Amino acid sequence: MEKVLIVKAHVLGLDGVICGFPRGGLILVLGLLGFGKTIFGVSYIYYGAVDAQEPGLYISMFESGEGFLDFANGLGMDFRGSYG
């Protein structure tokens, strides 16, 4: 049996509740408007990259790249300054 590597979420409060996610796994976040999906996604991608040097990909069908970067910057997560 192959050992599954677990990656911490690096999201405040979540790592104490779950053990993490399978490394290389696909994580799909679903929920109603205003339930925190974007904040979760931004936090997971940003802190995973900054704290754990883990690669990540954020895909949205409803928001532009600039909109995403502006939203993240408003939360104190500067993808532009950190990664180009």
Protein Blocks (a to p, Z undefined) as FASTA:
>chain_A
ZZdddddfkighjlmmpgbdcehiacdddddehilmmmmmmmmmmmmmmmnopacddddf
kbcfklmmmmmmmnopafklmnZZ
